[in-house]
Amino acid sequence: MMRFLATRLANAVVVLIGVTLITFGLLELTGDPLAAMVPVEASPETVALVRAEFALDQPLPVQYFHFVARAIRGQFGNSVRDPVNAMSLVMERVPNTLQLVASSLLIALLAGGFLGILAGWSRRSGVQAVAETVGLFGQVVPEFWLGVVLILVFAVGVRLLPASGHENWSSLILPAVTLAAYPLAMIMRLTRSSLLEVRHRDYIRAAVAKGLGPGAVLGRHALRNAAIPVVSYLGVQFARLLGGSIVVETVFGYPGMGLLAVQSISNRDLPVVQAFMVVVAVAVVLASLLADGLLAIVDPRIARG
């Protein structure tokens, strides 16, 4: 088990190095960072001081190692638009985004798992048809379109929920449902296909032959093995939800990291963009490690392999 986790941790370090290389390269392609970091009327001395502070007067390899050192310390300088530390701005939005992503995952796991169990364990064709329809809907509907429709129906039409902001728990419902649509559909399909695969296995037949009821067979035997691809998918889906939250937070005006990133890109606020990229990369790697650990617990053969 420890060897398995150590291997995954080493892979995570390699991934983080790759992310820093890609981030640094993309930011270099955007042009001279000083164009957005100093005013046009700044004196040559001021420009030289800022360039030296961020090692922009050094060769690219030196600039990259300087960028990595700042990333490790979480020091990217102050925001271009506000005299506030860039990492502090991003970290202030992290709880809001984590609330949105966690709520979306919970909705997707509960609703998708329930529909997947119905579709994979029930022998009624009507139940299977309804579950498959929900799965298809969640996969083909764009998040921005679904978000706008939910706003028109529940915020403008019946005035039941707020359309934007983050004042209380009710402000979280529409963004979370919008963000959960795609993973809900995928979890439903994964659960259904996994149950259809395991329901005819020998150990399931043996459990039925021993006299166990359908609920006991499902809970004790079928779901444990059917949950393996779902748990694996959740680790990958966390990264997608962080990316999808950018669109959802923009549609709903939700004050999370995604909305901050969009505003910072529009303003060419490079320190905030850099801090955002590093925070997201670390969060995704930690989520992948957690998913690997859960997989090893659910199926010890993975760790031994």
C-alpha positions as MATLAB code, in Angstrom:
seq = 'MMRFLATRLANAVVVLIGVTLITFGLLELTGDPLAAMVPVEASPETVALVRAEFALDQPLPVQYFHFVARAIRGQFGNSVRDPVNAMSLVMERVPNTLQLVASSLLIALLAGGFLGILAGWSRRSGVQAVAETVGLFGQVVPEFWLGVVLILVFAVGVRLLPASGHENWSSLILPAVTLAAYPLAMIMRLTRSSLLEVRHRDYIRAAVAKGLGPGAVLGRHALRNAAIPVVSYLGVQFARLLGGSIVVETVFGYPGMGLLAVQSISNRDLPVVQAFMVVVAVAVVLASLLADGLLAIVDPRIARG';
ca = [
       0.000    0.000    0.000;
       2.728    2.473    0.973;
       4.745    1.613   -2.114;
       1.668    2.187   -4.269;
       1.039    5.613   -2.713;
       4.736    6.547   -2.979;
       4.656    5.747   -6.690;
       1.554    7.880   -7.145;
       3.188   10.718   -5.190;
       6.252   10.592   -7.432;
       3.990   10.734  -10.470;
       2.231   13.731   -8.940;
       5.532   15.597   -8.609;
       6.263   14.960  -12.291;
       2.798   16.248  -13.197;
       3.318   19.437  -11.181;
       6.645   20.057  -12.920;
       4.912   19.613  -16.266;
       2.174   22.045  -15.252;
       4.719   24.701  -14.275;
       6.499   24.271  -17.633;
       3.249   24.612  -19.591;
       2.062   27.566  -17.525;
       5.363   29.371  -17.862;
       5.481   28.712  -21.605;
       1.942   29.931  -22.229;
       2.506   33.081  -20.214;
       5.668   33.790  -22.198;
       3.676   33.493  -25.437;
       1.273   36.227  -24.291;
       3.963   38.856  -24.755;
       5.952   41.061  -22.424;
       4.392   40.780  -18.934;
       5.504   44.318  -18.124;
       2.920   45.668  -20.563;
       0.260   44.940  -17.949;
       2.343   45.264  -14.793;
       3.523   48.870  -15.114;
       1.667   51.966  -16.351;
       2.462   53.403  -19.755;
       3.821   56.599  -18.230;
       6.273   54.732  -15.961;
       9.858   55.916  -16.046;
      12.624   53.706  -17.471;
      14.027   53.295  -13.961;
      10.696   51.940  -12.666;
      10.433   49.563  -15.595;
      13.954   48.305  -14.942;
      13.229   47.761  -11.241;
      10.076   45.743  -11.943;
      11.834   43.735  -14.641;
      14.653   42.884  -12.218;
      12.194   42.026   -9.398;
      10.532   39.338  -11.514;
      13.820   38.229  -13.156;
      12.484   39.268  -16.568;
      15.913   40.576  -17.486;
      17.374   37.072  -17.173;
      17.508   34.202  -19.722;
      14.407   32.003  -19.987;
      15.807   29.091  -17.904;
      16.592   31.488  -15.065;
      13.126   33.031  -15.371;
      11.560   29.570  -15.177;
      13.414   28.604  -11.997;
      12.515   31.978  -10.529;
       8.861   31.250  -11.390;
       9.058   27.802   -9.734;
      10.652   29.281   -6.619;
       7.856   31.851   -6.356;
       5.263   29.106   -6.949;
       6.689   26.998   -4.106;
       6.565   29.985   -1.752;
       3.202   31.133   -3.097;
       4.671   34.554   -3.828;
       3.612   35.921   -7.213;
       3.605   39.575   -6.251;
       0.637   41.901   -6.029;
      -2.289   41.970   -8.401;
      -1.995   44.434  -11.261;
      -5.463   45.856  -10.585;
      -5.504   45.777   -6.775;
      -2.630   46.380   -4.324;
      -3.222   42.947   -2.800;
      -1.103   39.815   -2.882;
      -2.172   37.693   -5.868;
      -2.125   34.413   -3.954;
      -4.263   35.947   -1.212;
      -6.862   36.976   -3.798;
      -7.024   33.433   -5.158;
      -7.085   31.771   -1.734;
      -9.995   33.990   -0.666;
     -12.040   32.460   -3.500;
     -10.965   28.850   -2.884;
     -13.652   28.051   -0.234;
     -16.438   29.247   -2.548;
     -15.203   27.159   -5.463;
     -14.663   24.100   -3.270;
     -18.222   24.465   -1.955;
     -19.522   24.562   -5.521;
     -17.426   21.600   -6.698;
     -18.184   19.511   -3.592;
     -21.912   20.213   -3.879;
     -21.848   19.278   -7.557;
     -19.991   16.038   -6.872;
     -22.418   15.150   -4.090;
     -25.449   15.781   -6.315;
     -23.879   13.852   -9.179;
     -22.856   10.928   -6.968;
     -26.195   10.569   -5.189;
     -28.490   11.144   -8.155;
     -26.253    9.454  -10.731;
     -25.556    6.487   -8.481;
     -29.252    6.064   -7.678;
     -30.263    6.192  -11.345;
     -27.401    3.882  -12.293;
     -28.469    1.312   -9.700;
     -32.050    1.474  -10.955;
     -30.969    1.099  -14.569;
     -28.429   -1.645  -13.901;
     -30.269   -3.702  -11.288;
     -33.906   -3.231  -12.230;
     -35.365   -5.469  -14.901;
     -38.045   -2.941  -15.886;
     -37.454   -1.465  -19.315;
     -39.260    1.763  -18.396;
     -36.870    2.483  -15.528;
     -33.879    1.814  -17.741;
     -35.248    4.113  -20.456;
     -35.732    7.000  -18.005;
     -32.207    6.600  -16.579;
     -30.647    6.452  -20.041;
     -32.576    9.582  -21.083;
     -31.219   11.475  -18.082;
     -27.723   10.269  -18.910;
     -27.985   11.392  -22.528;
     -29.409   14.791  -21.511;
     -26.570   15.473  -19.089;
     -23.926   14.643  -21.666;
     -25.214   16.703  -24.591;
     -26.505   19.883  -22.873;
     -23.870   22.678  -22.614;
     -23.377   24.053  -19.138;
     -23.813   27.690  -20.126;
     -27.154   26.912  -21.837;
     -28.423   24.890  -18.896;
     -27.383   27.641  -16.498;
     -29.259   30.311  -18.465;
     -32.389   28.118  -18.657;
     -32.322   27.471  -14.905;
     -31.978   31.196  -14.243;
     -34.938   31.984  -16.509;
     -37.120   29.317  -14.886;
     -36.241   29.417  -11.188;
     -34.906   32.969  -10.734;
     -36.884   35.017  -13.256;
     -40.000   32.863  -13.720;
     -41.029   31.496  -10.333;
     -38.587   33.698   -8.331;
     -37.680   30.779   -6.116;
     -33.885   30.986   -6.157;
     -31.364   33.812   -6.627;
     -29.793   34.210  -10.056;
     -26.321   35.284   -8.911;
     -24.086   36.002   -5.961;
     -23.293   33.931   -2.914;
     -25.344   35.272   -0.037;
     -26.556   31.964    1.458;
     -27.009   28.279    0.663;
     -29.818   28.987   -1.819;
     -27.336   30.827   -4.059;
     -25.435   27.573   -4.434;
     -28.298   25.421   -5.750;
     -28.539   26.550   -9.385;
     -24.755   26.653  -10.035;
     -24.278   23.262   -8.355;
     -27.071   21.618  -10.356;
     -25.701   23.104  -13.582;
     -22.172   21.896  -12.862;
     -23.408   18.456  -11.758;
     -25.320   17.676  -14.974;
     -22.439   16.108  -16.898;
     -20.818   14.072  -14.078;
     -24.286   12.891  -12.995;
     -24.854   11.450  -16.448;
     -21.442    9.779  -16.549;
     -21.770    8.310  -13.053;
     -25.186    6.934  -13.993;
     -23.802    5.269  -17.119;
     -20.708    3.924  -15.325;
     -22.768    2.504  -12.445;
     -25.272    0.952  -14.837;
     -22.641   -0.668  -17.070;
     -20.651   -1.934  -14.060;
     -23.738   -3.504  -12.458;
     -24.762   -5.103  -15.744;
     -21.285   -6.583  -15.959;
     -21.089   -7.980  -12.413;
     -24.682   -9.155  -11.971;
     -23.963  -12.341  -13.927;
     -20.678  -13.156  -12.187;
     -20.299  -16.425  -10.317;
     -20.029  -14.804   -6.868;
     -23.362  -13.048   -7.444;
     -24.990  -16.347   -8.388;
     -23.448  -17.964   -5.312;
     -24.813  -15.203   -3.063;
     -28.296  -15.656   -4.539;
     -28.018  -19.436   -4.130;
     -27.233  -18.953   -0.429;
     -30.585  -17.269   -0.008;
     -29.489  -13.629    0.262;
     -32.132  -11.102   -0.746;
     -31.688   -8.679   -3.675;
     -30.772   -5.799   -1.358;
     -28.083   -7.792    0.441;
     -26.634   -9.080   -2.831;
     -26.533   -5.561   -4.235;
     -25.080   -3.888   -1.139;
     -22.585   -6.523   -0.002;
     -21.317   -7.887   -3.290;
     -22.346   -6.081   -6.466;
     -21.814   -2.455   -5.495;
     -18.347   -2.992   -4.013;
     -16.981   -4.140   -7.355;
     -19.169   -1.853   -9.453;
     -17.905    1.175   -7.495;
     -14.305    0.806   -8.712;
     -14.728    2.631  -12.060;
     -16.944    5.242  -10.389;
     -14.311    6.085   -7.749;
     -11.646    6.244  -10.444;
     -13.835    8.560  -12.483;
     -14.436   10.902   -9.537;
     -10.714   11.610   -9.231;
     -10.554   12.612  -12.897;
     -13.853   14.479  -12.746;
     -12.611   16.792  -10.004;
     -10.252   18.394  -12.521;
     -13.061   18.808  -15.039;
     -15.326   20.381  -12.443;
     -12.655   22.933  -11.565;
     -12.429   23.800  -15.246;
     -16.210   23.777  -15.695;
     -16.624   26.029  -12.698;
     -15.065   28.850  -14.746;
     -18.049   28.827  -17.124;
     -20.641   28.241  -14.402;
     -19.268   30.908  -12.085;
     -19.231   33.394  -14.957;
     -22.857   32.622  -15.907;
     -24.119   32.945  -12.342;
     -21.744   35.678  -11.176;
     -20.602   33.283   -8.466;
     -17.583   34.718   -6.589;
     -15.203   31.793   -6.961;
     -11.767   31.186   -8.454;
     -13.214   30.668  -11.944;
     -14.802   34.110  -12.110;
     -11.610   35.637  -10.722;
      -9.582   33.864  -13.411;
     -11.814   35.167  -16.210;
     -11.570   38.718  -14.886;
      -7.793   38.419  -14.453;
      -7.297   37.101  -17.987;
      -9.378   39.976  -19.369;
      -7.255   42.453  -17.396;
      -3.980   40.627  -18.167;
      -3.420   40.358  -14.437;
      -0.615   37.809  -14.810;
       0.288   37.399  -11.099;
      -3.301   36.341  -10.328;
      -3.426   34.044  -13.374;
      -0.188   32.373  -12.281;
      -1.450   31.911   -8.725;
      -4.732   30.487  -10.044;
      -2.965   27.945  -12.264;
      -0.724   26.723   -9.446;
      -3.606   26.403   -6.952;
      -5.724   24.454   -9.452;
      -2.822   22.156  -10.343;
      -2.124   21.339   -6.683;
      -5.837   20.748   -6.010;
      -6.163   18.374   -8.971;
      -3.063   16.404   -7.968;
      -4.276   16.063   -4.369;
      -7.692   14.907   -5.595;
      -6.043   12.295   -7.825;
      -3.964   11.018   -4.913;
      -7.094   10.778   -2.764;
      -8.899    8.859   -5.512;
      -5.949    6.463   -5.842;
      -6.006    5.861   -2.101;
      -9.743    5.143   -2.147;
      -9.281    2.762   -5.065;
      -6.599    0.869   -3.155;
      -8.980    0.552   -0.195;
     -11.925   -0.580   -2.310;
      -9.821   -3.047   -4.309;
      -6.531   -4.045   -2.603;
      -5.457   -5.814   -5.794;
      -4.737   -2.399   -7.331;
      -2.160   -1.570   -4.649;
      -0.561   -5.012   -4.910;
      -0.453   -4.727   -8.690;
];
